[in-house]
Amino acid sequence: MHELALTRSLIGLVEQEAKKQGFKRALEIRLKVGAYSGVVPDYILDLFPHVSEGTPCEGAELFFETVPARFRCADCGYEGEVERKSARCPVCSGTALTMTAGREFYVDSLKVE
């Protein structure tokens, strides 16, 4: 379960920012999660209250925004979404696709006090 490691890393990041910026605690943490990141937000939501005890993150609300997967086709230049099941370009049916978005996992913003 890599979500435990991700949750601990998230809390560590917020702790570093708290020291750097001088805030006492985080009220809200907004995260961007790519559709192909492999991250399961529900697992992080379940783990977060336990792992954050005694940290500046304790009691903070988590908000997740999904970043859709986007691809670029090397054959025709199409850029956009691709049907997951087919993994083919919707314009030329090519398979020379490069993912340009959708694997992200990062803190977008913090609301602190």
Helices and strands as residue ranges (DSSP letters): H 2-21, E 26-34, H 41-51, E 61-67, E 70-73, E 79-80, E 97-101, E 105-112
